[in-house]
């Protein structure tokens, strides 16, 4: 059990978890490492200041994906001004392969 930091988000992960992080410039099957903020082992918990020294969470990029479309619609009443826009946030799907530390 580990608390891993990627970008500005912190996530609690275990080996085998699949998480979505902000888009990383990596191809499928590439390895990505995350810093560990808190590490739980058997009966003890190690808290980093700010990170746990020597501990890394290792993951494998599964694919690049996009979220569901969000429709943004702006208009000004009585002015015949309308603007419809769509947005799909890109994410990287990562499978946690190992927690070292």
Secondary structure as the mmCIF struct_conf table of DSSP 4:
data_model
#
loop_
_struct_conf.conf_type_id
_struct_conf.id
_struct_conf.beg_label_comp_id
_struct_conf.beg_label_asym_id
_struct_conf.beg_label_seq_id
_struct_conf.end_label_comp_id
_struct_conf.end_label_asym_id
_struct_conf.end_label_seq_id
STRN STRN1 UNK A 2 UNK A 6
TURN_TY1_P TURN_TY1_P1 UNK A 7 UNK A 8
STRN STRN2 UNK A 9 UNK A 13
TURN_TY1_P TURN_TY1_P2 UNK A 15 UNK A 16
STRN STRN3 UNK A 18 UNK A 22
BEND BEND1 UNK A 25 UNK A 25
TURN_TY1_P TURN_TY1_P3 UNK A 28 UNK A 29
STRN STRN4 UNK A 31 UNK A 41
TURN_TY1_P TURN_TY1_P4 UNK A 42 UNK A 43
STRN STRN5 UNK A 44 UNK A 47
BEND BEND2 UNK A 49 UNK A 51
TURN_TY1_P TURN_TY1_P5 UNK A 53 UNK A 54
STRN STRN6 UNK A 56 UNK A 66
STRN STRN7 UNK A 70 UNK A 76
TURN_TY1_P TURN_TY1_P6 UNK A 77 UNK A 80
STRN STRN8 UNK A 81 UNK A 87
STRN STRN9 UNK A 90 UNK A 100
#
